[in-house]
Amino acid sequence: MRLDKYLKVSRLIKRRTVANEACDTGRVLVNDRPQRASYDVKVGDVIEIRFGEKSVKAEVLNVQETVHKEEAGDLFKYL
């Protein structure tokens, strides 16, 4: 699954266009490397998102195309 879509489905970022822009500006790191929105997310990847001075780190536990809002937290684990 594309990185921008995963960020939206997992609700780490609320909108796919915002996720796409964050990837393009280098604010999203996967395994400590900046990645484009087209990066293929795999189980075990560590995603870091930087918002100003705040940073969120999460490990990918599952990759699914669609998820109910209540189950979105099962796709990742905060680090």
Backbone as XML, in Angstrom:
<?xml version="1.0"?>
<chain id="A" units="angstrom">
  <residue number="1" name="MET">
    <atom name="N" x="0.849" y="-1.175" z="0.000"/>
    <atom name="CA" x="0.000" y="0.000" z="0.000"/>
    <atom name="C" x="0.896" y="1.240" z="0.000"/>
  </residue>
  <residue number="2" name="ARG">
    <atom name="N" x="0.492" y="2.259" z="-0.727"/>
    <atom name="CA" x="1.243" y="3.512" z="-0.784"/>
    <atom name="C" x="1.313" y="4.167" z="0.599"/>
  </residue>
  <residue number="3" name="LEU">
    <atom name="N" x="2.410" y="4.856" z="0.855"/>
    <atom name="CA" x="2.618" y="5.506" z="2.150"/>
    <atom name="C" x="1.531" y="6.535" z="2.449"/>
  </residue>
  <residue number="4" name="ASP">
    <atom name="N" x="1.182" y="7.376" z="1.479"/>
    <atom name="CA" x="0.161" y="8.397" z="1.738"/>
    <atom name="C" x="-1.192" y="7.772" z="2.060"/>
  </residue>
  <residue number="5" name="LYS">
    <atom name="N" x="-1.534" y="6.684" z="1.383"/>
    <atom name="CA" x="-2.807" y="6.012" z="1.662"/>
    <atom name="C" x="-2.772" y="5.343" z="3.040"/>
  </residue>
  <residue number="6" name="TYR">
    <atom name="N" x="-1.647" y="4.725" z="3.403"/>
    <atom name="CA" x="-1.533" y="4.087" z="4.720"/>
    <atom name="C" x="-1.707" y="5.118" z="5.840"/>
  </residue>
  <residue number="7" name="LEU">
    <atom name="N" x="-1.085" y="6.280" z="5.679"/>
    <atom name="CA" x="-1.201" y="7.320" z="6.703"/>
    <atom name="C" x="-2.646" y="7.762" z="6.876"/>
  </residue>
  <residue number="8" name="LYS">
    <atom name="N" x="-3.405" y="7.802" z="5.795"/>
    <atom name="CA" x="-4.816" y="8.183" z="5.857"/>
    <atom name="C" x="-5.668" y="7.072" z="6.448"/>
  </residue>
  <residue number="9" name="VAL">
    <atom name="N" x="-5.479" y="5.824" z="5.972"/>
    <atom name="CA" x="-6.281" y="4.691" z="6.452"/>
    <atom name="C" x="-6.042" y="4.452" z="7.944"/>
  </residue>
  <residue number="10" name="SER">
    <atom name="N" x="-4.787" y="4.577" z="8.386"/>
    <atom name="CA" x="-4.459" y="4.358" z="9.797"/>
    <atom name="C" x="-4.825" y="5.563" z="10.663"/>
  </residue>
  <residue number="11" name="ARG">
    <atom name="N" x="-5.183" y="6.662" z="10.017"/>
    <atom name="CA" x="-5.562" y="7.906" z="10.671"/>
    <atom name="C" x="-4.418" y="8.560" z="11.444"/>
  </residue>
  <residue number="12" name="LEU">
    <atom name="N" x="-3.183" y="8.268" z="11.029"/>
    <atom name="CA" x="-2.047" y="9.017" z="11.557"/>
    <atom name="C" x="-2.089" y="10.439" z="11.003"/>
  </residue>
  <residue number="13" name="ILE">
    <atom name="N" x="-2.578" y="10.576" z="9.765"/>
    <atom name="CA" x="-2.862" y="11.871" z="9.144"/>
    <atom name="C" x="-4.278" y="11.778" z="8.599"/>
  </residue>
  <residue number="14" name="LYS">
    <atom name="N" x="-5.076" y="12.812" z="8.803"/>
    <atom name="CA" x="-6.512" y="12.728" z="8.520"/>
    <atom name="C" x="-6.875" y="12.726" z="7.041"/>
  </residue>
  <residue number="15" name="ARG">
    <atom name="N" x="-6.099" y="13.424" z="6.194"/>
    <atom name="CA" x="-6.437" y="13.492" z="4.769"/>
    <atom name="C" x="-5.270" y="13.040" z="3.914"/>
  </residue>
  <residue number="16" name="ARG">
    <atom name="N" x="-5.572" y="12.350" z="2.825"/>
    <atom name="CA" x="-4.528" y="11.819" z="1.954"/>
    <atom name="C" x="-3.733" y="12.944" z="1.289"/>
  </residue>
  <residue number="17" name="THR">
    <atom name="N" x="-4.382" y="14.036" z="0.935"/>
    <atom name="CA" x="-3.649" y="15.142" z="0.312"/>
    <atom name="C" x="-2.645" y="15.751" z="1.285"/>
  </residue>
  <residue number="18" name="VAL">
    <atom name="N" x="-3.009" y="15.831" z="2.554"/>
    <atom name="CA" x="-2.089" y="16.337" z="3.576"/>
    <atom name="C" x="-0.931" y="15.361" z="3.751"/>
  </residue>
  <residue number="19" name="ALA">
    <atom name="N" x="-1.222" y="14.062" z="3.731"/>
    <atom name="CA" x="-0.178" y="13.040" z="3.831"/>
    <atom name="C" x="0.773" y="13.136" z="2.640"/>
  </residue>
  <residue number="20" name="ASN">
    <atom name="N" x="0.219" y="13.357" z="1.458"/>
    <atom name="CA" x="1.026" y="13.484" z="0.245"/>
    <atom name="C" x="1.960" y="14.692" z="0.347"/>
  </residue>
  <residue number="21" name="GLU">
    <atom name="N" x="1.443" y="15.823" z="0.802"/>
    <atom name="CA" x="2.252" y="17.030" z="0.963"/>
    <atom name="C" x="3.338" y="16.830" z="2.017"/>
  </residue>
  <residue number="22" name="ALA">
    <atom name="N" x="3.011" y="16.144" z="3.108"/>
    <atom name="CA" x="3.997" y="15.887" z="4.160"/>
    <atom name="C" x="5.142" y="15.030" z="3.625"/>
  </residue>
  <residue number="23" name="CYS">
    <atom name="N" x="4.826" y="14.054" z="2.801"/>
    <atom name="CA" x="5.858" y="13.209" z="2.197"/>
    <atom name="C" x="6.726" y="14.024" z="1.245"/>
  </residue>
  <residue number="24" name="ASP">
    <atom name="N" x="6.101" y="14.865" z="0.431"/>
    <atom name="CA" x="6.834" y="15.667" z="-0.554"/>
    <atom name="C" x="7.783" y="16.665" z="0.094"/>
  </residue>
  <residue number="25" name="THR">
    <atom name="N" x="7.439" y="17.156" z="1.281"/>
    <atom name="CA" x="8.290" y="18.134" z="1.960"/>
    <atom name="C" x="9.304" y="17.480" z="2.896"/>
  </residue>
  <residue number="26" name="GLY">
    <atom name="N" x="9.352" y="16.156" z="2.942"/>
    <atom name="CA" x="10.352" y="15.454" z="3.742"/>
    <atom name="C" x="10.022" y="15.351" z="5.215"/>
  </residue>
  <residue number="27" name="ARG">
    <atom name="N" x="8.763" y="15.559" z="5.594"/>
    <atom name="CA" x="8.383" y="15.476" z="7.010"/>
    <atom name="C" x="7.999" y="14.070" z="7.437"/>
  </residue>
  <residue number="28" name="VAL">
    <atom name="N" x="7.996" y="13.113" z="6.500"/>
    <atom name="CA" x="7.673" y="11.723" z="6.827"/>
    <atom name="C" x="8.912" y="10.874" z="6.557"/>
  </residue>
  <residue number="29" name="LEU">
    <atom name="N" x="9.381" y="10.195" z="7.604"/>
    <atom name="CA" x="10.537" y="9.308" z="7.483"/>
    <atom name="C" x="10.075" y="7.871" z="7.685"/>
  </residue>
  <residue number="30" name="VAL">
    <atom name="N" x="10.621" y="6.966" z="6.896"/>
    <atom name="CA" x="10.363" y="5.538" z="7.071"/>
    <atom name="C" x="11.714" y="4.885" z="7.295"/>
  </residue>
  <residue number="31" name="ASN">
    <atom name="N" x="11.867" y="4.229" z="8.433"/>
    <atom name="CA" x="13.135" y="3.608" z="8.817"/>
    <atom name="C" x="14.273" y="4.631" z="8.747"/>
  </residue>
  <residue number="32" name="ASP">
    <atom name="N" x="14.019" y="5.830" z="9.282"/>
    <atom name="CA" x="14.979" y="6.939" z="9.378"/>
    <atom name="C" x="15.423" y="7.504" z="8.033"/>
  </residue>
  <residue number="33" name="ARG">
    <atom name="N" x="14.636" y="7.283" z="6.974"/>
    <atom name="CA" x="14.953" y="7.853" z="5.662"/>
    <atom name="C" x="13.711" y="8.535" z="5.099"/>
  </residue>
  <residue number="34" name="PRO">
    <atom name="N" x="13.861" y="9.741" z="4.537"/>
    <atom name="CA" x="12.698" y="10.395" z="3.920"/>
    <atom name="C" x="12.187" y="9.561" z="2.750"/>
  </residue>
  <residue number="35" name="GLN">
    <atom name="N" x="10.870" y="9.423" z="2.652"/>
    <atom name="CA" x="10.282" y="8.620" z="1.572"/>
    <atom name="C" x="9.219" y="9.415" z="0.842"/>
  </residue>
  <residue number="36" name="ARG">
    <atom name="N" x="9.025" y="9.081" z="-0.420"/>
    <atom name="CA" x="7.987" y="9.699" z="-1.236"/>
    <atom name="C" x="6.641" y="9.054" z="-0.906"/>
  </residue>
  <residue number="37" name="ALA">
    <atom name="N" x="5.572" y="9.691" z="-1.330"/>
    <atom name="CA" x="4.217" y="9.198" z="-1.069"/>
    <atom name="C" x="3.974" y="7.846" z="-1.722"/>
  </residue>
  <residue number="38" name="SER">
    <atom name="N" x="4.724" y="7.522" z="-2.766"/>
    <atom name="CA" x="4.524" y="6.267" z="-3.499"/>
    <atom name="C" x="5.240" y="5.074" z="-2.859"/>
  </residue>
  <residue number="39" name="TYR">
    <atom name="N" x="5.964" y="5.286" z="-1.767"/>
    <atom name="CA" x="6.676" y="4.196" z="-1.085"/>
    <atom name="C" x="5.696" y="3.101" z="-0.676"/>
  </residue>
  <residue number="40" name="ASP">
    <atom name="N" x="6.086" y="1.840" z="-0.864"/>
    <atom name="CA" x="5.239" y="0.692" z="-0.524"/>
    <atom name="C" x="5.470" y="0.304" z="0.942"/>
  </residue>
  <residue number="41" name="VAL">
    <atom name="N" x="4.487" y="0.555" z="1.788"/>
    <atom name="CA" x="4.588" y="0.288" z="3.230"/>
    <atom name="C" x="4.526" y="-1.212" z="3.490"/>
  </residue>
  <residue number="42" name="LYS">
    <atom name="N" x="5.423" y="-1.682" z="4.395"/>
    <atom name="CA" x="5.468" y="-3.096" z="4.766"/>
    <atom name="C" x="5.355" y="-3.227" z="6.285"/>
  </residue>
  <residue number="43" name="VAL">
    <atom name="N" x="4.888" y="-4.375" z="6.745"/>
    <atom name="CA" x="4.805" y="-4.648" z="8.179"/>
    <atom name="C" x="6.220" y="-4.591" z="8.753"/>
  </residue>
  <residue number="44" name="GLY">
    <atom name="N" x="6.369" y="-3.908" z="9.882"/>
    <atom name="CA" x="7.672" y="-3.772" z="10.523"/>
    <atom name="C" x="8.346" y="-2.437" z="10.251"/>
  </residue>
  <residue number="45" name="ASP">
    <atom name="N" x="7.872" y="-1.685" z="9.255"/>
    <atom name="CA" x="8.426" y="-0.359" z="8.987"/>
    <atom name="C" x="8.160" y="0.558" z="10.178"/>
  </residue>
  <residue number="46" name="VAL">
    <atom name="N" x="9.093" y="1.466" z="10.435"/>
    <atom name="CA" x="8.919" y="2.473" z="11.476"/>
    <atom name="C" x="8.732" y="3.816" z="10.779"/>
  </residue>
  <residue number="47" name="ILE">
    <atom name="N" x="7.573" y="4.424" z="10.997"/>
    <atom name="CA" x="7.226" y="5.689" z="10.357"/>
    <atom name="C" x="7.339" y="6.804" z="11.382"/>
  </residue>
  <residue number="48" name="GLU">
    <atom name="N" x="8.042" y="7.880" z="11.009"/>
    <atom name="CA" x="8.148" y="9.062" z="11.867"/>
    <atom name="C" x="7.565" y="10.247" z="11.107"/>
  </residue>
  <residue number="49" name="ILE">
    <atom name="N" x="6.656" y="10.967" z="11.755"/>
    <atom name="CA" x="6.019" y="12.135" z="11.150"/>
    <atom name="C" x="6.384" y="13.347" z="11.993"/>
  </residue>
  <residue number="50" name="ARG">
    <atom name="N" x="6.909" y="14.381" z="11.342"/>
    <atom name="CA" x="7.304" y="15.601" z="12.050"/>
    <atom name="C" x="6.313" y="16.714" z="11.757"/>
  </residue>
  <residue number="51" name="PHE">
    <atom name="N" x="5.727" y="17.260" z="12.816"/>
    <atom name="CA" x="4.818" y="18.405" z="12.729"/>
    <atom name="C" x="5.429" y="19.530" z="13.546"/>
  </residue>
  <residue number="52" name="GLY">
    <atom name="N" x="6.098" y="20.461" z="12.906"/>
    <atom name="CA" x="6.740" y="21.549" z="13.638"/>
    <atom name="C" x="7.760" y="20.986" z="14.609"/>
  </residue>
  <residue number="53" name="GLU">
    <atom name="N" x="7.557" y="21.237" z="15.896"/>
    <atom name="CA" x="8.483" y="20.724" z="16.907"/>
    <atom name="C" x="8.051" y="19.376" z="17.459"/>
  </residue>
  <residue number="54" name="LYS">
    <atom name="N" x="6.856" y="18.920" z="17.082"/>
    <atom name="CA" x="6.342" y="17.642" z="17.566"/>
    <atom name="C" x="6.689" y="16.539" z="16.569"/>
  </residue>
  <residue number="55" name="SER">
    <atom name="N" x="6.984" y="15.362" z="17.101"/>
    <atom name="CA" x="7.313" y="14.223" z="16.254"/>
    <atom name="C" x="6.564" y="12.991" z="16.757"/>
  </residue>
  <residue number="56" name="VAL">
    <atom name="N" x="5.995" y="12.222" z="15.828"/>
    <atom name="CA" x="5.257" y="11.005" z="16.168"/>
    <atom name="C" x="5.941" y="9.836" z="15.479"/>
  </residue>
  <residue number="57" name="LYS">
    <atom name="N" x="6.222" y="8.779" z="16.244"/>
    <atom name="CA" x="6.858" y="7.584" z="15.702"/>
    <atom name="C" x="5.936" y="6.394" z="15.908"/>
  </residue>
  <residue number="58" name="ALA">
    <atom name="N" x="5.758" y="5.585" z="14.855"/>
    <atom name="CA" x="4.870" y="4.428" z="14.941"/>
    <atom name="C" x="5.433" y="3.279" z="14.121"/>
  </residue>
  <residue number="59" name="GLU">
    <atom name="N" x="5.233" y="2.064" z="14.617"/>
    <atom name="CA" x="5.641" y="0.856" z="13.898"/>
    <atom name="C" x="4.419" y="0.257" z="13.211"/>
  </residue>
  <residue number="60" name="VAL">
    <atom name="N" x="4.581" y="-0.130" z="11.950"/>
    <atom name="CA" x="3.490" y="-0.713" z="11.175"/>
    <atom name="C" x="3.279" y="-2.153" z="11.638"/>
  </residue>
  <residue number="61" name="LEU">
    <atom name="N" x="2.057" y="-2.467" z="12.099"/>
    <atom name="CA" x="1.723" y="-3.819" z="12.545"/>
    <atom name="C" x="0.904" y="-4.577" z="11.516"/>
  </residue>
  <residue number="62" name="ASN">
    <atom name="N" x="0.136" y="-3.843" z="10.702"/>
    <atom name="CA" x="-0.764" y="-4.476" z="9.742"/>
    <atom name="C" x="-1.009" y="-3.497" z="8.602"/>
  </residue>
  <residue number="63" name="VAL">
    <atom name="N" x="-1.247" y="-4.029" z="7.408"/>
    <atom name="CA" x="-1.549" y="-3.201" z="6.242"/>
    <atom name="C" x="-2.859" y="-3.694" z="5.646"/>
  </residue>
  <residue number="64" name="GLN">
    <atom name="N" x="-3.890" y="-2.829" z="5.664"/>
    <atom name="CA" x="-5.199" y="-3.169" z="5.099"/>
    <atom name="C" x="-5.695" y="-2.001" z="4.268"/>
  </residue>
  <residue number="65" name="GLU">
    <atom name="N" x="-6.428" y="-2.308" z="3.199"/>
    <atom name="CA" x="-6.941" y="-1.269" z="2.303"/>
    <atom name="C" x="-8.008" y="-0.403" z="2.964"/>
  </residue>
  <residue number="66" name="THR">
    <atom name="N" x="-8.903" y="-1.017" z="3.723"/>
    <atom name="CA" x="-9.954" y="-0.266" z="4.414"/>
    <atom name="C" x="-10.090" y="-0.781" z="5.837"/>
  </residue>
  <residue number="67" name="VAL">
    <atom name="N" x="-10.414" y="0.139" z="6.750"/>
    <atom name="CA" x="-10.540" y="-0.208" z="8.165"/>
    <atom name="C" x="-11.608" y="0.692" z="8.777"/>
  </residue>
  <residue number="68" name="HIS">
    <atom name="N" x="-12.389" y="0.139" z="9.699"/>
    <atom name="CA" x="-13.334" y="0.958" z="10.452"/>
    <atom name="C" x="-12.554" y="1.875" z="11.389"/>
  </residue>
  <residue number="69" name="LYS">
    <atom name="N" x="-13.126" y="3.013" z="11.692"/>
    <atom name="CA" x="-12.452" y="4.003" z="12.533"/>
    <atom name="C" x="-11.997" y="3.406" z="13.864"/>
  </residue>
  <residue number="70" name="GLU">
    <atom name="N" x="-12.825" y="2.545" z="14.445"/>
    <atom name="CA" x="-12.502" y="1.951" z="15.745"/>
    <atom name="C" x="-11.299" y="1.010" z="15.666"/>
  </residue>
  <residue number="71" name="GLU">
    <atom name="N" x="-11.032" y="0.443" z="14.494"/>
    <atom name="CA" x="-9.953" y="-0.532" z="14.333"/>
    <atom name="C" x="-8.681" y="0.081" z="13.763"/>
  </residue>
  <residue number="72" name="ALA">
    <atom name="N" x="-8.679" y="1.369" z="13.476"/>
    <atom name="CA" x="-7.521" y="2.017" z="12.856"/>
    <atom name="C" x="-6.285" y="1.926" z="13.747"/>
  </residue>
  <residue number="73" name="GLY">
    <atom name="N" x="-6.460" y="1.973" z="15.052"/>
    <atom name="CA" x="-5.335" y="1.889" z="15.977"/>
    <atom name="C" x="-4.639" y="0.543" z="15.976"/>
  </residue>
  <residue number="74" name="ASP">
    <atom name="N" x="-5.285" y="-0.489" z="15.428"/>
    <atom name="CA" x="-4.678" y="-1.819" z="15.367"/>
    <atom name="C" x="-3.657" y="-1.938" z="14.239"/>
  </residue>
  <residue number="75" name="LEU">
    <atom name="N" x="-3.574" y="-0.942" z="13.368"/>
    <atom name="CA" x="-2.650" y="-0.998" z="12.235"/>
    <atom name="C" x="-1.232" y="-0.599" z="12.621"/>
  </residue>
  <residue number="76" name="PHE">
    <atom name="N" x="-1.068" y="0.085" z="13.753"/>
    <atom name="CA" x="0.253" y="0.569" z="14.153"/>
    <atom name="C" x="0.386" y="0.576" z="15.666"/>
  </residue>
  <residue number="77" name="LYS">
    <atom name="N" x="1.648" y="0.742" z="16.114"/>
    <atom name="CA" x="1.947" y="0.848" z="17.545"/>
    <atom name="C" x="2.845" y="2.067" z="17.733"/>
  </residue>
  <residue number="78" name="TYR">
    <atom name="N" x="2.449" y="2.974" z="18.634"/>
    <atom name="CA" x="3.280" y="4.145" z="18.919"/>
    <atom name="C" x="4.577" y="3.711" z="19.589"/>
  </residue>
  <residue number="79" name="LEU">
    <atom name="N" x="5.661" y="4.369" z="19.236"/>
    <atom name="CA" x="6.964" y="4.079" z="19.843"/>
    <atom name="C" x="7.419" y="5.252" z="20.688"/>
  </residue>
</chain>
